[in-house]
Amino acid sequence: MSYDFHVHRFEDWSEPTEKDAISFEEWIELCRADDELSEDGAYRDNRFDFDIPIFGWPAPEGEAASFLWLDGEIIVTSPDETAIIKAKKIAEKLVAKVQGDDGEFYGEDGKPDHTDSDANEQALQPKPPPFWRRLFGK
């Protein structure tokens, strides 16, 4: 099962707001200015009348990673520590933050950022099951 990391400006990646969204244009401009990123395919979302480019990062050390803009955030799936560091550099340029699926935030070293220990502690607490699971019991 994959684990996503989110580069965003929201209070929490799971609660997006339009006013804090990273615009598609802003993302494309950043990618085109970053020599380490290159267009590496596209994602088709029927809500848009265009394909959303996926930008690859070859990773000088570690595993390569792909970055995808979607719904005002940048998503990278199952990155290793070097890709999390790259995500943090991207976040700094966008005045954003890096957060894992479980709600923990990450620092410049690619490790969970313990400076906001309350947020990370809260992120590690068990979450109630999704509504559909409570409704249907699956």
Buried (B, 14 or more C-beta within 10 A) or exposed (E): EEEBBBBBBBEBBEEBEEEBBBEBEBBBEBBEEBEBBEEBEEBEEEEEEEEBBBBBBEBEEBEEBBBBBBEBBBBBBEBBBBBBBBBBBBBEEBEBBBBBBEBBBBBEEBEBBEEBEEBBEEBEEEEEEEEEEEEEEE
